[in-house]
Amino acid sequence: MIRPIVHDPFFLGQKSAPATEADRQVMTDLTDTLRANLDRCVGMAANMIGERRRVIVFCNGPLLTLMVNPRITAKSGPYDTEEGCLSLAGVRKTKRYQKITVSYQDAAFQPRTGTFDGFTAQIIQHEIDHCDGILI
């Protein structure tokens, strides 16, 4: 189900709780909502649809990739950039890393680890910031 986008900075500024198997509908709704907003968005975190759970979905080339309970475990190549956000107006400066390694669970709650670089890494960092209550 496509859900409305949350714009409240107070809500978005709160840390998300770990996701559990009871959050499967959140995972589906988040994916549906990103798919409906692909013309203006490349990634979303569950708090953007009103759910404080550690779930993100993002464009990984032509595919949408879902991560449950993601954590960055390694990062290298810091750089400064500017980003916008579907939940917040304007563009803000932030620091990102060119290459990251992420530990997460897939949609079946199986543990995974992935290494990402470039724009995909930037998207993942932005969405994990959402999970951590960090607004750029």
BAVOVO-313665 format. One record per atom (N, C-alpha, C): x, y, z. Coordinates in steps of 0.2 Angstrom, whole numbers, padded with zeros to 4 digits, always signed. Example, Ala and Ser with C-alpha at 12.3 -4.5 7.8 and 13.67 -1.06 7.14 Angstrom:
BAVOVO-313665
+0066-0028+0039
+0062-0022+0039
+0066-0016+0039
+0064-0011+0035
+0068-0005+0036
+0064+0000+0039
END
This chain:
BAVOVO-313665
+0004-0006+0000
+0000+0000+0000
+0004+0006+0000
+0003+0011-0004
+0006+0017-0004
+0004+0022+0002
+0009+0024+0005
+0008+0028+0011
+0010+0035+0010
+0007+0040+0014
+0009+0047+0014
+0016+0048+0017
+0019+0053+0014
+0026+0054+0017
+0025+0059+0023
+0029+0057+0028
+0029+0061+0034
+0034+0067+0033
+0032+0073+0035
+0036+0079+0035
+0038+0082+0041
+0036+0079+0047
+0037+0082+0054
+0044+0080+0056
+0048+0086+0057
+0055+0085+0059
+0056+0082+0066
+0051+0083+0070
+0051+0080+0077
+0051+0072+0076
+0046+0070+0073
+0045+0063+0072
+0051+0060+0068
+0053+0063+0063
+0059+0060+0059
+0065+0060+0063
+0066+0065+0068
+0072+0065+0072
+0073+0060+0078
+0068+0056+0078
+0068+0050+0083
+0071+0044+0080
+0075+0041+0084
+0078+0034+0082
+0073+0029+0081
+0074+0025+0076
+0070+0019+0075
+0072+0013+0079
+0067+0009+0080
+0067+0003+0084
+0069-0003+0079
+0072-0008+0081
+0074-0014+0077
+0067-0017+0074
+0068-0019+0068
+0062-0022+0064
+0062-0029+0066
+0056-0032+0066
+0055-0039+0067
+0050-0042+0062
+0049-0048+0062
+0045-0052+0057
+0038-0049+0057
+0036-0045+0063
+0029-0042+0063
+0029-0036+0059
+0034-0034+0056
+0035-0028+0052
+0034-0029+0045
+0032-0035+0043
+0032-0037+0035
+0028-0032+0031
+0022-0030+0034
+0018-0025+0031
+0022-0018+0030
+0025-0016+0035
+0029-0010+0034
+0034-0011+0028
+0037-0017+0028
+0042-0018+0022
+0039-0017+0015
+0033-0020+0015
+0029-0020+0009
+0027-0013+0007
+0024-0009+0012
+0022-0003+0011
+0027+0002+0009
+0033+0001+0012
+0039+0006+0011
+0041+0005+0003
+0041-0002+0001
+0043-0003-0006
+0038+0000-0010
+0032-0001-0009
+0026+0002-0013
+0027+0009-0014
+0028+0012-0008
+0028+0020-0008
+0034+0022-0012
+0040+0019-0011
+0046+0021-0015
+0044+0020-0022
+0042+0015-0024
+0040+0014-0031
+0036+0019-0034
+0031+0021-0030
+0026+0027-0032
+0030+0034-0033
+0035+0034-0030
+0039+0041-0029
+0046+0041-0033
+0047+0036-0037
+0053+0035-0041
+0055+0041-0045
+0050+0045-0047
+0051+0051-0051
+0055+0056-0047
+0055+0056-0041
+0058+0061-0036
+0062+0059-0030
+0063+0052-0030
+0066+0049-0024
+0069+0043-0026
+0075+0041-0023
+0079+0035-0024
+0080+0031-0018
+0077+0033-0013
+0078+0029-0007
+0073+0031-0001
+0071+0027+0003
+0066+0029+0009
+0068+0024+0015
+0067+0027+0021
+0067+0024+0027
+0060+0023+0030
+0058+0018+0034
+0052+0017+0036
+0049+0023+0040
+0053+0027+0043
+0050+0033+0047
+0047+0038+0042
+0049+0038+0036
+0046+0042+0031
+0039+0041+0029
+0037+0035+0031
+0030+0033+0030
+0026+0032+0037
+0029+0035+0042
+0026+0035+0049
+0028+0029+0053
+0033+0025+0051
+0034+0019+0055
+0042+0019+0058
+0043+0020+0064
+0049+0020+0067
+0052+0013+0068
+0054+0010+0062
+0057+0004+0062
+0063+0004+0057
+0069+0000+0059
+0075+0000+0055
+0074-0004+0049
+0071-0001+0044
+0070-0004+0037
+0071+0002+0032
+0075+0000+0027
+0076+0005+0021
+0075+0001+0015
+0073+0005+0010
+0073+0002+0003
+0076+0008-0002
+0080+0006-0007
+0083+0010-0011
+0084+0007-0018
+0086+0012-0023
+0087+0010-0030
+0094+0008-0030
+0095+0002-0032
+0102-0001-0033
+0102-0003-0040
+0104+0002-0044
+0104+0001-0052
+0096+0001-0053
+0094-0004-0058
+0087-0004-0059
+0083-0008-0054
+0086-0011-0049
+0082-0014-0044
+0081-0010-0038
+0075-0012-0034
+0074-0010-0027
+0077-0015-0022
+0081-0012-0018
+0084-0017-0013
+0081-0015-0006
+0079-0020-0002
+0077-0019+0005
+0082-0021+0010
+0083-0017+0015
+0087-0019+0020
+0084-0018+0027
+0084-0023+0031
+0081-0024+0038
+0086-0023+0043
+0086-0019+0047
+0091-0017+0053
+0098-0016+0050
+0098-0012+0045
+0105-0011+0043
+0110-0007+0047
+0116-0009+0047
+0121-0005+0051
+0128-0005+0047
+0130+0001+0047
+0137+0002+0043
+0142-0001+0047
+0146-0005+0045
+0152-0008+0049
+0159-0006+0047
+0159-0003+0041
+0165+0000+0038
+0164+0005+0033
+0168+0010+0033
+0168+0016+0028
+0174+0019+0027
+0175+0021+0021
+0181+0024+0018
+0180+0029+0013
+0185+0034+0012
+0184+0039+0007
+0179+0044+0009
+0180+0048+0014
+0175+0053+0016
+0175+0059+0011
+0169+0062+0010
+0169+0068+0005
+0163+0072+0008
+0163+0078+0006
+0157+0083+0007
+0152+0083+0001
+0146+0083+0002
+0141+0084-0003
+0135+0087-0001
+0130+0088-0005
+0124+0091-0003
+0118+0086-0005
+0113+0086-0001
+0108+0081-0002
+0101+0084-0001
+0096+0082-0004
+0089+0084-0003
+0086+0078+0000
+0079+0079+0002
+0076+0073+0005
+0068+0074+0004
+0065+0069+0002
+0058+0069+0000
+0054+0072+0006
+0056+0070+0013
+0053+0072+0019
+0054+0079+0021
+0059+0082+0018
+0061+0089+0020
+0063+0094+0014
+0061+0100+0015
+0062+0105+0010
+0069+0107+0009
+0072+0108+0003
+0078+0111+0003
+0084+0106+0002
+0090+0108+0002
+0096+0104+0001
+0101+0106+0006
+0104+0101+0009
+0108+0102+0015
+0115+0099+0014
+0120+0102+0017
+0127+0099+0016
+0128+0094+0021
+0132+0089+0019
+0133+0083+0024
+0139+0079+0022
+0142+0075+0026
+0148+0071+0025
+0146+0064+0023
+0148+0061+0018
+0147+0054+0016
+0154+0051+0015
+0153+0044+0014
+0159+0040+0012
+0158+0037+0006
+0164+0036+0002
+0163+0034-0005
+0162+0026-0005
+0164+0023+0000
+0163+0015+0001
+0161+0013+0008
+0156+0009+0008
+0154+0007+0015
+0152-0001+0014
+0153-0004+0020
+0151-0011+0021
+0145-0011+0026
+0139-0014+0024
+0133-0014+0028
+0131-0021+0030
+0130-0022+0037
+0127-0028+0039
+0120-0027+0040
+0116-0032+0037
+0108-0031+0037
+0105-0038+0037
+0098-0038+0037
+0094-0044+0036
+0091-0042+0029
+0090-0047+0025
+0086-0047+0019
+0078-0047+0021
+0074-0048+0016
+0067-0048+0017
+0064-0054+0021
+0068-0059+0020
+0067-0066+0024
+0070-0066+0031
+0073-0060+0033
+0077-0060+0039
+0083-0064+0040
+0086-0065+0034
+0092-0069+0034
+0098-0064+0034
+0103-0065+0038
+0109-0060+0038
+0113-0060+0032
+0114-0054+0030
+0118-0052+0024
+0123-0047+0026
+0128-0046+0022
+0133-0041+0022
+0135-0039+0015
+0135-0033+0014
+0136-0030+0007
+0141-0024+0007
+0145-0023+0002
+0149-0018+0001
+0147-0014-0005
+0146-0007-0004
+0143-0003-0009
+0148+0003-0010
+0147+0006-0016
+0151+0012-0017
+0147+0017-0021
+0150+0023-0022
+0147+0028-0026
+0141+0031-0023
+0136+0032-0028
+0130+0035-0027
+0125+0030-0023
+0126+0024-0024
+0122+0019-0020
+0124+0019-0013
+0131+0020-0011
+0133+0020-0005
+0130+0027-0001
+0130+0032-0005
+0127+0038-0003
+0120+0038-0001
+0116+0034-0005
+0109+0033-0004
+0108+0029+0003
+0112+0024+0004
+0111+0020+0010
+0113+0024+0016
+0118+0028+0016
+0120+0032+0021
+0114+0036+0023
+0111+0040+0018
+0106+0044+0020
+0100+0041+0023
+0098+0035+0021
+0093+0031+0024
+0094+0029+0031
+0100+0026+0032
+0102+0024+0038
+0102+0030+0043
+0104+0036+0041
+0104+0042+0045
+0096+0043+0047
+0092+0042+0043
+0085+0042+0045
+0083+0037+0050
+0086+0031+0050
+0084+0026+0055
+0087+0028+0062
+0093+0032+0062
+0096+0034+0068
+0093+0041+0070
+0088+0044+0067
+0085+0050+0069
+0090+0056+0067
+0094+0055+0062
+0098+0061+0060
+0095+0064+0053
+0094+0070+0054
+0091+0074+0048
+0097+0078+0045
+0097+0078+0039
+0102+0082+0035
+0099+0088+0033
END
